[in-house]
């Protein structure tokens, strides 16, 4: 039986980390180390983020199709048999950034 998985991916390039906590850590490091700390923010385009997320989804075992949906094109719809939704979400979260599993259920298409 085919299943349909919807995963919301953050396409703004931000990982799910509070900025205030990072500022506190940087401040503490500046106090402890005699060196200047240079913090570089890497900005990746939305197209690269979605491409990476889709590549991860396509290479997962059991995936039949992957599509982008939603108003902002930030939702991955993955269909296939025997796809591990939690593992897929974890892999996307590790490589791309914030990812949230929105829904998991049977595919509604009829043949």
C-alpha positions in Angstrom: 0.0 0.0 0.0 1.4 3.4 -1.0 1.7 6.0 1.6 1.9 9.8 1.3 4.3 11.8 3.5 4.2 15.6 3.7 7.3 17.3 5.2 7.7 21.0 5.7 11.2 22.3 5.0 12.6 25.7 6.0 13.6 27.4 2.8 15.0 30.6 4.4 18.4 29.0 5.1 18.0 29.3 8.8 18.6 26.3 11.0 16.4 25.9 14.0 18.6 27.5 16.5 17.8 30.4 18.8 19.8 33.4 17.8 20.0 34.6 21.4 21.7 31.4 22.6 24.3 31.7 19.9 25.0 35.3 20.9 25.6 34.2 24.5 27.9 31.4 23.4 29.9 33.8 21.2 30.1 36.3 24.1 31.4 33.7 26.5 34.0 32.5 24.0 35.2 36.1 23.5 35.7 36.4 27.2 37.6 33.1 27.5 39.8 33.2 24.4 42.2 36.0 23.6 41.4 35.7 19.9 38.8 37.4 17.8 35.9 35.3 16.8 34.6 35.7 13.3 31.1 34.4 12.8 30.2 33.9 9.2 26.6 33.3 8.2 26.3 31.2 5.1 23.4 32.0 2.9 22.2 29.3 0.6 19.6 30.1 -2.0 16.1 28.6 -1.8 16.6 26.6 -4.9 19.7 24.9 -3.5 17.9 24.1 -0.3 14.9 22.5 -2.0 17.2 20.7 -4.4 19.1 19.2 -1.6 15.9 18.1 0.2 14.5 16.5 -2.9 17.8 14.7 -3.6 17.7 13.2 -0.1 14.0 12.2 -0.5 14.6 10.6 -4.0 17.5 8.5 -2.8 15.6 7.0 0.2 14.5 3.4 -0.4 10.9 2.9 -1.4 10.2 6.4 -2.8 8.1 6.5 -5.9 7.7 10.2 -6.4 8.6 13.6 -4.8 6.8 16.9 -5.4 7.0 20.4 -4.0 3.6 21.9 -2.9 2.3 24.7 -0.7 2.1 28.4 -1.2 5.8 29.0 -0.7 6.8 25.7 -2.3 8.3 24.5 1.0 6.4 21.3 1.5 7.8 18.0 0.1 5.1 15.4 -0.8 6.8 12.0 -0.9 4.8 8.9 -2.1 6.0 5.3 -2.0 5.9 2.0 -0.3 7.7 1.2 2.9 9.2 4.7 3.3 10.5 5.5 6.8 9.0 8.9 7.4 10.8 9.6 10.6 14.2 8.6 9.2 13.6 10.7 6.1 12.6 13.8 8.2 15.7 13.3 10.3 18.0 13.1 7.3 16.5 16.3 5.8 16.9 18.0 9.1 20.5 17.1 9.4 21.6 18.3 6.0 19.2 21.1 5.1 18.0 22.6 8.4 14.6 22.7 10.0 12.2 20.0 8.8 8.8 19.1 10.2 6.7 16.0 9.5 3.2 17.4 8.7 1.3 14.3 7.8 1.6 10.6 7.1 -1.2 8.5 5.6 -2.3 6.4 2.7 -2.0 7.8 -0.8 -5.5 9.0 -1.9 -5.0 8.3 -5.7 -7.2 5.7 -7.3 -6.2 3.9 -10.5 
